[in-house]
Amino acid sequence: MEGAKPWSDYSVSELKEALRARGMPVSGRKDVLIGRLENSVFDAVIAEESPENWRIDFFGRVRSVPLPTLIVISVLLVGGSGGAIIYSDEILDLVKGEPDYVLLEFDYTMTRDYAQTLVDLGHPEWEGRMSGTVEEENTANSIKTNFTSMGIPSTMDEFDVNIFQIGNEPDLSICIPGDIGSIFGGPTPCSAADLNREIIQYTHREDYVIQGYSGSVDIFHSENAEIIDLGNGSEDSDWASAASKIAMIWIEDGTDGNTDLLERALANDVNSMITVNTMVNCDELIMNDCVPYFKGIDISRFDFIPDSFGFIMVSKSVGNAISENVIGGDGRLQMRVDVDNQAISTIHVPCGIIEGKSESVIVIGAHHDTVYNGAGAVDDTSGVATLQEMARQFSILQSELGDPEFTIYFCTWGGEEEGLWGSKEWVDKYRGMLSDGLRLHINMDMSHVDLERNSGLTIYGNSAKDVDILRGINSEFSKVYPELASKYNVNVNRIPSSSMPYNSDHAPFVYEIDNRPDDGIDYGRAVVCYGSGSSEYHTYLDRMDRFNEESLAVSGIILGSLVRYLSYGERT
C-alpha cells in the first residue's frame, strides 16, 4: 500500500509482534517472517484510500475459494465502516470452515515391543534406568539404534551434570534389645553380644527408598540415635528440637515437598530425615499400607547439600513401627545409605531428525530415564514407546509425501527425574535454533491409561490456535476410531503460558528459550499430554504387568496428527 512501511524495514522483534497479532507462527529467520506476512491472504491492513486495486488483488488471491466463502467475505467487506476494510488470518479460518484432518497411522502393538526392550535394560536388581548409569546410557543407545533402523538420521548429545550416584544397597532395620541388658557388665544392647536381641529387617524399595540428593550416612543400632517426630513438618513444627538428630515427617494432606522439608532440615542442623508415606497409593497397591516412592528436589534452590545427610522415605507400616518401637519404646534404628550427592554424571539425549523444507522445527519429546527404584513402565517408558512409533510413521510419511514443512525432532531426555537435566541442557545448547525457529514442543510424560483406573487423557497447550486444531483432530479421531474414543475420554484445554507447570520436560521449552529481562519472557509454544496417572508412580511396582499399549494409540494418533497437519496440511 502506497506510503506504507515495507516489512523489510521492520526489526525481527517487530515482525514477530505483527505475526502474533495475526495469530500466526513467529518462528524462523527474518526473511521467513517477512515472507509469511507478505504472502498472507488476510494480512492485517486497513485500506484507507482508493481500494479498487486492492480489491482486484484480493479477489484474485481468493478466486479458488468456494462461492459460500466469497459471500461471507463480501459481507465482511460491506461491514467495513468509513471505507476501512480489516481482514486477518482468523477471518480466513472462519470462512474456510473446519479443515479435513488426516489422521496419522499408528500401530500400538509396536509400542509394547519398544517398551519391553527398554524395561529389559533396567538395573539387574533395582530395575530402574537412573540417569548417569550404564542402564540409562544403554537405553539412549537403544533408542538411537531404533531411529537408524527406521531410516531416520539421529544424533546423541551427552551432558555432564550433578546427579547423585547410589553405591551399595542401603540398609534399614530396628533392633529390639535382649532382656539381659548391660547391667552388671552385661552386653551392650543390640551389640553382637546381645544374643537375645530381635532384628526387624526392612526390604529396600518395598519398605523404604532413598530420596533425591540424599548423602551418605551410617547410623548403627549401637548408637541409639534419637528420632524426633515433627508431624507434617510444617514451618510451625519444632525443627530446632531435631538438631543433630533424625527428623521424622508424616506425609499427609498439606505436607510440603521434599525441597521445602530439606531446606528446613538443613537450616536447623538436622542429621538425617525420614518421611512416612501416609497419603499416596494407600490400599491401592498393598492392602492396609502405603508404598514408599522416590521424589527428587529442586537442586537449584541450594548452594550446597551436605554429603552426610541421609534422606529416605518409608511405608506407612514401617513409619508406625519406628514410632512404636523406637520413638515410643526401647528399639534402636539402623540406617545406612551410600550415596555420592556431589557426583558429576553423564546423561544422554538421542534425537531422530526428519529434515523439513524450512529451518523451523517441531520437537517431540519424552524422558527415557526412570527413578532408580523401579522399571518405570508407565513413567515414562510409555511416552518413549509412543514417540518411537510416531517417528516410524513419520519416516513412512516422508517417503510417501516428501519432506515436511517443518524439521521434526524426536528426542528422548535423560535426567528428567533428577531435575529435567536433559531437556534443560539440550535447550541451552540449541538455544539459537530454538529461539529463531521453534514452532512447537510436544511433551509426552505418562501418556498412558490404566484400564482399571481409566479416567481418560488430558492434553493442554498454551496456544489458542494449536488447541483449536487439537479439538478438531480429536473430533475426527472420534469419528474414525469410535471404540477407542468411547473407551478413552480426551480433554483438550488451553492454559495461559505463564500458568504452564514447571514439572516436566516441556518447561524449558516454554520458559527458558527466550528469556529477555528487559522485555519479559517470550513463551515458547508447547502441548503436553498426560494419561490417567499411575498408582505405581515412582515405586517398584511400575512394571509391564499393568502396561496398556492400546491407550497409547490415543495420544499417538491425536498428537501425531497435529504434527502431520502442521507439516503436511491436508495432504493425503
C-alpha positions as CSV (number, residue, x, y, z in Angstrom):
1,M,0.0,0.0,0.0
2,E,1.4,3.4,-1.0
3,G,3.2,5.1,1.8
4,A,3.2,2.0,4.0
5,K,6.4,1.0,5.6
6,P,7.8,-2.2,3.9
7,W,8.1,-5.3,6.1
8,S,11.9,-5.4,5.3
9,D,12.3,-2.2,7.3
10,Y,10.9,-3.8,10.5
11,S,13.1,-5.4,13.1
12,V,12.8,-9.2,13.9
13,S,11.1,-8.3,17.2
14,E,8.6,-6.0,15.4
15,L,7.9,-8.7,12.8
16,K,7.2,-11.3,15.5
17,E,4.8,-8.9,17.2
18,A,3.0,-8.4,13.9
19,L,2.7,-12.1,13.4
20,R,1.5,-12.6,17.0
21,A,-1.3,-10.0,16.4
22,R,-2.5,-12.1,13.5
23,G,-2.2,-15.4,15.4
24,M,0.5,-16.6,13.0
25,P,3.7,-18.6,13.8
26,V,6.6,-16.4,14.9
27,S,9.4,-18.9,14.3
28,G,12.0,-18.6,11.5
29,R,14.6,-16.2,10.2
30,K,13.8,-12.7,9.2
31,D,13.2,-13.5,5.6
32,V,10.8,-16.3,6.6
33,L,8.9,-13.9,8.8
34,I,8.7,-11.3,6.1
35,G,7.5,-13.9,3.5
36,R,4.9,-15.1,5.9
37,L,3.5,-11.6,6.3
38,E,3.7,-10.7,2.6
39,N,2.1,-13.9,1.5
40,S,-0.8,-14.0,3.9
41,V,-4.2,-13.7,2.1
42,F,-5.6,-11.8,5.1
43,D,-2.7,-9.5,6.1
44,A,-4.0,-7.1,8.8
45,V,-4.1,-4.0,6.6
46,I,-6.5,-1.1,6.6
47,A,-7.3,0.2,3.1
48,E,-8.0,3.8,3.5
49,E,-7.5,5.2,0.0
50,S,-8.7,4.1,-3.4
51,P,-9.2,0.4,-2.6
52,E,-10.1,-0.6,-6.2
53,N,-6.6,-2.0,-7.0
54,W,-6.5,-3.8,-3.6
55,R,-9.9,-5.4,-4.3
56,I,-8.7,-6.7,-7.7
57,D,-5.7,-8.2,-6.0
58,F,-7.7,-9.6,-3.1
59,F,-10.3,-11.4,-5.1
60,G,-7.5,-12.7,-7.4
61,R,-5.9,-14.3,-4.4
62,V,-9.1,-16.0,-3.2
63,R,-10.6,-16.9,-6.6
64,S,-10.3,-20.6,-5.7
65,V,-12.4,-20.1,-2.6
66,P,-15.9,-21.6,-2.9
67,L,-18.9,-19.3,-3.6
68,P,-20.3,-19.5,0.0
69,T,-16.9,-18.3,1.2
70,L,-16.9,-15.4,-1.1
71,I,-20.4,-14.5,0.1
72,V,-19.1,-14.3,3.7
73,I,-16.2,-12.3,2.6
74,S,-18.5,-9.8,0.8
75,V,-20.5,-9.4,4.0
76,L,-17.3,-8.7,5.8
77,L,-16.2,-6.1,3.2
78,V,-19.6,-4.4,3.3
79,G,-19.3,-4.3,7.0
80,G,-16.2,-2.2,6.9
81,S,-17.0,1.3,8.3
82,G,-15.8,4.5,6.7
83,G,-14.3,2.7,3.8
84,A,-11.9,0.9,6.1
85,I,-11.5,-2.8,5.4
86,I,-9.9,-5.0,8.1
87,Y,-9.1,-8.6,7.4
88,S,-6.9,-11.3,9.0
89,D,-5.9,-15.0,9.2
90,E,-8.7,-15.6,11.7
91,I,-11.3,-14.5,9.0
92,L,-9.8,-16.9,6.5
93,D,-10.1,-19.7,9.1
94,L,-13.7,-18.7,9.7
95,V,-14.8,-18.7,6.1
96,K,-12.9,-21.8,5.1
97,G,-14.5,-23.8,7.9
98,E,-13.1,-26.9,9.6
99,P,-10.1,-28.4,7.8
100,D,-10.2,-32.0,6.6
101,Y,-7.8,-33.5,9.1
102,V,-5.9,-36.6,8.0
103,L,-5.0,-38.8,11.0
104,L,-1.6,-40.3,11.5
105,E,-1.4,-44.1,11.2
106,F,-0.3,-45.7,14.5
107,D,0.4,-49.4,15.2
108,Y,0.1,-49.6,19.0
109,T,1.3,-53.2,19.1
110,M,4.7,-51.9,18.2
111,T,4.7,-49.8,21.4
112,R,4.7,-52.8,23.7
113,D,7.8,-54.1,21.9
114,Y,9.5,-50.8,22.3
115,A,8.6,-50.6,25.9
116,Q,9.6,-54.1,26.8
117,T,13.0,-53.6,25.2
118,L,13.7,-50.6,27.4
119,V,12.4,-52.2,30.6
120,D,14.7,-55.2,29.9
121,L,17.7,-52.7,30.0
122,G,17.0,-51.9,33.7
123,H,19.2,-52.4,36.7
124,P,19.6,-56.2,37.4
125,E,18.3,-55.8,41.0
126,W,16.6,-52.4,41.2
127,E,15.1,-52.4,37.7
128,G,15.4,-48.7,37.1
129,R,17.3,-46.8,34.4
130,M,18.6,-44.0,36.5
131,S,20.4,-41.2,34.7
132,G,24.2,-41.3,34.8
133,T,24.2,-45.1,35.0
134,V,25.2,-47.6,32.4
135,E,21.5,-48.6,32.2
136,E,20.5,-45.1,31.1
137,E,23.3,-45.0,28.5
138,N,22.3,-48.3,27.1
139,T,18.7,-47.1,26.9
140,A,19.7,-44.0,25.0
141,N,21.8,-46.0,22.5
142,S,18.9,-48.5,22.0
143,I,16.6,-45.6,21.1
144,K,19.1,-44.1,18.7
145,T,19.6,-47.5,17.1
146,N,15.8,-47.7,16.5
147,F,15.8,-44.4,14.8
148,T,18.6,-45.6,12.5
149,S,16.6,-48.8,11.7
150,M,13.6,-46.6,10.7
151,G,15.8,-44.7,8.2
152,I,15.9,-41.6,10.3
153,P,19.2,-39.7,10.8
154,S,20.0,-39.4,14.5
155,T,22.2,-37.6,17.0
156,M,23.4,-38.3,20.5
157,D,24.1,-35.4,22.9
158,E,25.9,-36.0,26.2
159,F,25.9,-33.6,29.1
160,D,27.8,-33.8,32.4
161,V,25.6,-32.7,35.3
162,N,25.4,-33.1,39.0
163,I,23.4,-36.3,39.5
164,F,23.8,-38.3,42.7
165,Q,25.3,-41.8,42.4
166,I,24.0,-44.6,44.6
167,G,26.6,-47.1,45.7
168,N,25.9,-50.2,47.9
169,E,22.4,-51.4,48.8
170,P,21.0,-49.3,51.6
171,D,20.0,-50.9,55.0
172,L,17.2,-50.1,57.4
173,S,16.3,-52.1,60.4
174,I,15.1,-51.9,64.0
175,C,16.7,-53.7,66.9
176,I,14.7,-54.6,70.0
177,P,17.3,-55.2,72.8
178,G,17.5,-58.5,74.6
179,D,16.3,-58.9,78.2
180,I,19.8,-59.2,79.7
181,G,20.8,-55.6,79.1
182,S,24.2,-54.1,80.1
183,I,23.6,-54.1,83.9
184,F,26.4,-55.7,85.9
185,G,28.7,-55.9,82.8
186,G,26.1,-57.5,80.5
187,P,26.3,-57.0,76.7
188,T,25.7,-53.6,75.2
189,P,22.1,-53.5,73.9
190,C,21.8,-54.6,70.3
191,S,25.5,-55.4,70.0
192,A,26.7,-58.7,68.6
193,A,27.0,-59.9,72.2
194,D,23.3,-59.2,72.9
195,L,22.2,-62.7,71.9
196,N,18.6,-62.1,72.8
197,R,18.1,-59.1,70.6
198,E,15.5,-59.1,67.9
199,I,16.3,-57.5,64.5
200,I,13.4,-56.3,62.3
201,Q,14.9,-56.0,58.8
202,Y,13.2,-53.9,56.1
203,T,13.3,-54.5,52.4
204,H,14.8,-51.9,50.2
205,R,12.3,-50.5,47.5
206,E,9.3,-52.2,49.1
207,D,9.6,-50.8,52.6
208,Y,11.8,-47.8,52.0
209,V,13.5,-45.8,49.2
210,I,16.3,-43.3,49.0
211,Q,15.1,-39.7,48.2
212,G,16.8,-37.4,45.7
213,Y,20.2,-36.0,46.6
214,S,20.4,-37.8,49.9
215,G,24.0,-38.0,51.1
216,S,25.7,-41.0,52.8
217,V,25.1,-41.9,56.4
218,D,25.9,-44.8,58.7
219,I,23.7,-44.9,61.8
220,F,24.1,-48.2,63.8
221,H,21.9,-49.8,66.4
222,S,24.5,-49.4,69.0
223,E,24.4,-45.6,68.7
224,N,20.8,-45.5,69.9
225,A,20.2,-42.4,67.6
226,E,17.3,-40.2,68.7
227,I,14.4,-39.7,66.3
228,I,12.2,-36.6,66.7
229,D,8.6,-36.8,65.4
230,L,7.8,-33.4,63.7
231,G,4.3,-34.3,62.5
232,N,3.8,-33.0,59.0
233,G,7.0,-31.0,59.0
234,S,5.4,-27.6,58.6
235,E,7.2,-24.3,59.3
236,D,5.4,-24.4,62.7
237,S,6.9,-27.7,63.7
238,D,9.7,-27.7,66.3
239,W,12.6,-28.2,63.8
240,A,15.1,-26.9,66.3
241,S,14.4,-29.9,68.6
242,A,15.7,-32.2,65.8
243,A,19.2,-30.6,65.7
244,S,21.9,-33.3,65.4
245,K,19.1,-35.9,65.4
246,I,16.9,-37.7,62.9
247,A,13.7,-35.9,61.9
248,M,10.6,-38.0,61.0
249,I,7.9,-36.3,58.9
250,W,4.5,-37.8,58.1
251,I,3.3,-37.1,54.6
252,E,-0.3,-36.0,54.7
253,D,-2.6,-33.5,53.0
254,G,-0.8,-30.2,53.3
255,T,2.7,-31.5,53.8
256,D,5.3,-29.6,51.8
257,G,7.5,-31.2,49.2
258,N,11.0,-32.6,49.6
259,T,12.7,-29.4,48.7
260,D,11.0,-27.3,51.4
261,L,11.5,-30.1,54.0
262,L,15.2,-30.4,53.2
263,E,15.7,-26.6,53.4
264,R,14.2,-26.6,56.9
265,A,16.2,-29.6,58.0
266,L,19.5,-28.1,56.9
267,A,18.7,-24.7,58.4
268,N,18.2,-26.5,61.8
269,D,21.3,-28.7,61.6
270,V,19.2,-31.9,61.4
271,N,21.3,-35.0,61.0
272,S,19.1,-37.0,58.7
273,M,15.4,-37.2,57.7
274,I,12.8,-39.9,57.3
275,T,9.5,-39.2,55.6
276,V,6.5,-41.6,56.1
277,N,4.0,-42.1,53.2
278,T,0.5,-41.9,54.7
279,M,-1.3,-40.3,51.7
280,V,-0.2,-41.6,48.3
281,N,-1.3,-45.0,46.8
282,C,-2.6,-46.2,50.2
283,D,-4.5,-49.5,50.0
284,E,-4.3,-49.4,46.2
285,L,-1.1,-51.4,45.8
286,I,-0.7,-53.1,49.1
287,M,-3.7,-53.7,51.4
288,N,-3.5,-51.7,54.6
289,D,-0.3,-49.9,53.6
290,C,1.1,-47.1,51.6
291,V,4.1,-48.0,49.4
292,P,7.1,-45.6,49.6
293,Y,8.0,-43.7,46.4
294,F,11.0,-41.8,45.1
295,K,10.9,-38.0,44.9
296,G,13.6,-35.6,44.0
297,I,14.4,-32.0,45.0
298,D,14.9,-28.7,43.2
299,I,18.7,-28.6,43.5
300,S,18.8,-25.0,42.1
301,R,17.4,-23.8,45.5
302,F,20.5,-25.0,47.3
303,D,24.0,-23.6,47.3
304,F,25.3,-26.8,48.9
305,I,23.8,-30.0,50.2
306,P,25.9,-31.9,52.8
307,D,27.3,-35.2,51.6
308,S,26.5,-36.7,55.0
309,F,22.8,-36.0,55.2
310,G,20.7,-39.2,54.9
311,F,17.2,-38.9,53.4
312,I,14.7,-41.8,52.9
313,M,11.0,-42.4,52.6
314,V,9.4,-45.4,54.4
315,S,6.0,-47.0,54.0
316,K,3.2,-46.3,56.5
317,S,3.6,-49.6,58.3
318,V,7.4,-49.0,58.7
319,G,6.7,-45.5,60.0
320,N,4.3,-46.9,62.5
321,A,6.8,-49.5,63.6
322,I,9.5,-46.8,64.1
323,S,7.1,-44.6,66.1
324,E,6.0,-47.5,68.3
325,N,9.3,-49.4,68.8
326,V,11.9,-46.6,68.6
327,I,10.3,-43.2,69.5
328,G,7.9,-44.8,71.9
329,G,9.9,-47.8,73.0
330,D,13.4,-49.2,73.6
331,G,14.1,-50.1,69.9
332,R,17.1,-48.8,68.1
333,L,17.2,-47.7,64.4
334,Q,19.9,-48.7,62.0
335,M,20.0,-46.6,58.8
336,R,22.8,-46.9,56.3
337,V,22.8,-45.0,52.9
338,D,25.6,-45.0,50.4
339,V,25.1,-42.0,48.0
340,D,27.6,-39.6,46.5
341,N,25.4,-36.5,46.0
342,Q,28.4,-34.4,44.8
343,A,29.0,-36.6,41.7
344,I,29.1,-35.4,38.1
345,S,27.5,-37.9,35.8
346,T,26.9,-38.1,32.0
347,I,23.3,-38.1,30.8
348,H,22.2,-38.7,27.2
349,V,19.8,-37.2,24.7
350,P,19.2,-39.1,21.5
351,C,17.2,-37.4,18.7
352,G,15.9,-38.7,15.4
353,I,15.6,-35.9,12.9
354,I,13.3,-35.7,9.8
355,E,14.6,-32.8,7.8
356,G,11.9,-30.4,6.6
357,K,11.7,-27.6,4.0
358,S,12.4,-24.8,6.5
359,E,14.6,-24.2,9.4
360,S,11.6,-24.0,11.7
361,V,11.3,-27.0,14.0
362,I,8.8,-29.1,15.9
363,V,10.3,-31.0,18.8
364,I,8.5,-34.1,20.2
365,G,9.9,-35.4,23.5
366,A,9.6,-37.9,26.3
367,H,12.1,-38.9,29.0
368,H,13.8,-42.3,28.8
369,D,15.3,-42.3,32.3
370,T,13.4,-43.7,35.3
371,V,13.6,-43.5,39.0
372,Y,16.4,-45.7,40.4
373,N,13.9,-48.0,42.3
374,G,11.5,-49.1,39.5
375,A,11.2,-50.2,35.9
376,G,9.2,-47.1,35.0
377,A,6.9,-48.9,32.5
378,V,4.4,-46.0,32.7
379,D,6.8,-43.2,33.8
380,D,7.9,-42.7,31.1
381,T,8.6,-45.8,29.1
382,S,5.1,-45.4,27.8
383,G,5.8,-41.9,26.4
384,V,9.1,-43.0,24.8
385,A,7.4,-46.0,23.2
386,T,4.7,-43.7,21.8
387,L,7.4,-41.3,20.4
388,Q,9.2,-44.1,18.7
389,E,6.1,-45.3,16.9
390,M,5.3,-41.7,15.9
391,A,8.8,-41.4,14.5
392,R,8.4,-44.6,12.5
393,Q,5.1,-43.4,11.0
394,F,6.6,-40.0,10.0
395,S,9.5,-41.8,8.3
396,I,6.9,-43.6,6.2
397,L,5.1,-40.4,5.5
398,Q,8.3,-38.7,4.4
399,S,8.9,-41.5,1.8
400,E,5.3,-41.1,0.6
401,L,4.7,-37.3,0.7
402,G,8.2,-35.9,0.6
403,D,9.8,-33.6,3.2
404,P,7.5,-31.9,5.7
405,E,7.3,-28.1,6.1
406,F,9.0,-28.2,9.5
407,T,12.0,-30.2,10.6
408,I,10.8,-32.7,13.2
409,Y,12.9,-33.7,16.1
410,F,12.1,-36.9,18.1
411,C,14.1,-36.5,21.3
412,T,14.2,-38.5,24.5
413,W,15.6,-37.0,27.6
414,G,17.9,-38.3,30.3
415,G,18.0,-36.7,33.7
416,E,14.3,-35.8,34.0
417,E,13.7,-37.5,37.3
418,E,16.6,-35.6,39.0
419,G,15.7,-32.1,37.8
420,L,14.8,-32.0,34.0
421,W,18.6,-32.0,33.3
422,G,18.4,-33.4,29.7
423,S,15.8,-31.1,28.3
424,K,17.4,-28.1,30.1
425,E,20.8,-28.8,28.8
426,W,19.6,-29.5,25.3
427,V,17.6,-26.3,25.1
428,D,20.6,-24.4,26.3
429,K,22.8,-26.0,23.7
430,Y,20.4,-25.3,20.8
431,R,19.0,-22.0,22.1
432,G,19.8,-20.2,18.9
433,M,18.0,-22.7,16.7
434,L,15.0,-22.8,19.1
435,S,14.8,-19.1,19.6
436,D,14.6,-18.4,15.9
437,G,12.7,-21.5,14.8
438,L,10.7,-23.4,17.4
439,R,7.2,-23.8,16.1
440,L,6.0,-26.2,18.8
441,H,7.2,-28.6,21.5
442,I,5.1,-31.7,22.4
443,N,5.8,-33.4,25.7
444,M,4.5,-36.9,26.5
445,D,5.0,-37.8,30.1
446,M,3.0,-40.9,31.2
447,S,0.6,-40.5,28.2
448,H,-0.8,-43.9,29.3
449,V,-4.2,-45.0,30.7
450,D,-4.5,-48.0,33.0
451,L,-7.6,-49.9,32.0
452,E,-8.7,-50.4,35.6
453,R,-8.2,-46.7,36.5
454,N,-9.4,-45.2,33.3
455,S,-10.3,-41.5,33.5
456,G,-9.0,-40.7,30.0
457,L,-6.3,-38.4,28.9
458,T,-5.6,-34.7,29.3
459,I,-4.0,-32.6,26.6
460,Y,-3.3,-28.9,27.2
461,G,-1.4,-26.2,25.3
462,N,-0.7,-22.5,25.6
463,S,-1.6,-21.6,22.0
464,A,-5.2,-21.0,21.1
465,K,-4.6,-21.9,17.5
466,D,-2.9,-25.2,18.4
467,V,-5.7,-26.1,20.9
468,D,-8.3,-25.4,18.3
469,I,-6.6,-27.7,15.8
470,L,-6.3,-30.4,18.5
471,R,-10.0,-30.1,19.2
472,G,-10.8,-30.6,15.5
473,I,-8.4,-33.6,15.3
474,N,-10.0,-35.1,18.5
475,S,-13.4,-34.7,16.8
476,E,-12.1,-36.5,13.7
477,F,-10.5,-39.2,15.9
478,S,-13.9,-39.9,17.5
479,K,-15.4,-40.4,14.0
480,V,-12.6,-42.7,12.7
481,Y,-12.0,-44.6,15.9
482,P,-15.3,-44.6,17.8
483,E,-14.5,-47.6,20.0
484,L,-11.2,-46.0,21.2
485,A,-12.9,-42.6,21.6
486,S,-15.7,-44.1,23.7
487,K,-13.2,-46.0,25.9
488,Y,-10.7,-43.2,26.4
489,N,-12.1,-39.8,27.0
490,V,-9.8,-36.9,25.9
491,N,-10.0,-33.5,27.4
492,V,-8.3,-30.7,25.4
493,N,-7.6,-27.5,27.3
494,R,-5.9,-24.2,26.8
495,I,-4.0,-22.6,29.7
496,P,-2.1,-19.3,29.8
497,S,1.6,-19.6,29.1
498,S,2.5,-18.2,32.5
499,S,0.5,-21.0,34.1
500,M,2.2,-23.8,32.4
501,P,3.5,-26.0,35.2
502,Y,7.2,-26.4,35.7
503,N,7.0,-30.2,36.3
504,S,8.2,-31.9,33.2
505,D,10.4,-31.6,30.1
506,H,8.1,-29.1,28.4
507,A,9.1,-26.4,30.9
508,P,12.5,-25.4,29.4
509,F,10.9,-25.0,26.0
510,V,8.2,-22.7,27.5
511,Y,10.2,-20.6,29.9
512,E,13.9,-20.8,29.0
513,I,14.4,-20.4,25.3
514,D,13.9,-16.6,25.0
515,N,14.1,-15.1,28.5
516,R,14.7,-11.4,28.0
517,P,14.8,-9.5,31.3
518,D,14.1,-6.1,29.5
519,D,11.1,-7.3,27.6
520,G,9.9,-10.2,29.7
521,I,9.5,-13.8,28.7
522,D,8.7,-14.7,25.1
523,Y,7.0,-18.0,26.0
524,G,7.6,-21.0,23.7
525,R,4.6,-22.9,22.3
526,A,4.0,-26.3,23.9
527,V,1.5,-29.1,24.1
528,V,1.5,-31.5,27.0
529,C,-0.2,-34.9,27.3
530,Y,-0.9,-36.9,30.5
531,G,-2.8,-40.1,30.9
532,S,-4.8,-41.1,33.9
533,G,-1.7,-41.3,36.1
534,S,-0.4,-44.4,37.8
535,S,-0.8,-45.6,41.4
536,E,2.5,-47.3,40.9
537,Y,4.2,-44.0,40.2
538,H,7.8,-44.0,41.3
539,T,7.5,-47.3,43.1
540,Y,9.0,-50.7,42.4
541,L,5.6,-51.8,41.1
542,D,5.6,-49.7,37.9
543,R,6.2,-52.7,35.7
544,M,4.9,-54.1,32.4
545,D,2.2,-56.2,34.0
546,R,-0.1,-53.1,34.0
547,F,1.1,-51.7,30.7
548,N,-1.8,-50.9,28.3
549,E,-0.4,-50.3,24.8
550,E,-3.9,-49.7,23.3
551,S,-4.2,-46.5,25.3
552,L,-1.0,-45.1,23.6
553,A,-2.8,-45.1,20.3
554,V,-5.0,-42.2,21.5
555,S,-2.1,-39.8,22.3
556,G,0.0,-41.1,19.5
557,I,-2.7,-40.5,16.8
558,I,-4.0,-37.2,18.1
559,L,-0.6,-35.6,18.8
560,G,0.9,-37.2,15.7
561,S,-2.0,-35.8,13.6
562,L,-1.3,-32.3,15.0
563,V,2.3,-32.6,13.7
564,R,1.1,-34.1,10.5
565,Y,-1.3,-31.3,9.9
566,L,1.3,-28.6,10.7
567,S,3.9,-30.3,8.5
568,Y,1.8,-31.6,5.5
569,G,-1.5,-29.7,5.7
570,E,-4.5,-31.6,4.4
571,R,-2.4,-33.8,2.0
572,T,-3.3,-37.5,2.0
